[in-house]
Amino acid sequence: MSFIPSEEAKLNLGCGSNIVKGFINIDNSPSLLLASFPRFCSCLNKIGILSNGSMEAVRKFHEKREGVHYHNLKSRLPFRSGVASVIYISHMIEHLPYERASKLIGECFRILAPGGVLRIVVPDLQRRIKRYLLDLENHELFPANKFIESLQMGEKEEVSLFHRLGRLFRDGRRHRWMYDGLTLQNMMKEFGFVHAEILEFGNSRIEEIESLDLSCYRDHSVYIEGLRP
């Protein structure tokens, strides 16, 4: 897949079902590829290979599949250098190994035009640690288990063959790394971004931010934004 926009592009990487008008929406979810085969997916769901969550994602992609493009976001982005004015990434890089996430930020720097904006939204590790420490103080039952589950990094034993097959579709939903705001700021700065700062939900240099920042992530995410000089 190769995009050659006729004017400065706005990109929504790892868009999921949040298809935003005026943006090139890209996702690498297996659910997007499966969206062309809804009946087959329904059969997989009935026998337990495809989870209800994955099935819901398939339905949403099927409804909006004309507005989203598939691309493996672990590889080089299919855009020429300096073509983008905005890149938005929400709840996606935590699903990549750290080195891959770092390379993706470097790719964003490459394809952004001077003055272009990169905004990254991730689950906030700092908030989860604070919650864990509070649970310890309050003598909650199994605080470590609760903490690991909140990170979505732990692995559960797969009992049946169907559950093991279903893991092929679920692996991308688990977190491979976690971030706090300071770490993401420094990652951006390493690639040359300036004015990398932690912002609040809905506070952005991006005009379409109301369509991009989803309220369901508001209370447990950190928002980082930087500029390409």
Secondary structure, 3 states (H helix, E strand, C coil): CCCCCCCCEEEEECCCCCCCCCCEEEECCHHHHHCCCHHHHHHHHHCCCCCHHHHHHHHHHHHHHHHEEECCCCCCCCCCCCCEEEEEEECCHHHCCHHHHHHHHHHHHHHEEEEEEEEEEEEEHHHHHHHHHHHHHCCCCCHHHHHHHHHCCCCCCCCCHHHHHHHHHHHHHCCCCCECHHHHHHHHHHCCCEEEEEECCCCCCCCCHHHHCCHHHHHHEEEEEEECC
